[in-house]
Amino acid sequence: CDVSVPPRLVIGGMGRVTPGIPNNLRAGAGTSTAYVGEIPPGGVFTILEGPRCASGLAWWHVNYNGLIGWTPEGQAGSYWVEPM
């Protein structure tokens, strides 16, 4: 995984997508798994599982308003999600 973004989320906790662009939700950890939706900037989600390293990113299994999938934490020193 990208060590420039150490994991900050916690299983059972809440997270939020940082300002900017939406975070994709996928059926599994990794960019090659099926797209299931997205979480908009400011969207709050519950952390179910993770992190899991895939495609060079740390992925978290999350629930966003009943939509469940895997979303990446960030890359190259930039966080795309943050703990609440």
Summary of the structure (lengths in Angstrom):
residues: 84
radius of gyration: 11.0
end to end distance: 22.6
largest distance: 30.5
contacts: 265
relative contact order: 0.34
helix: 0%
strand: 54%
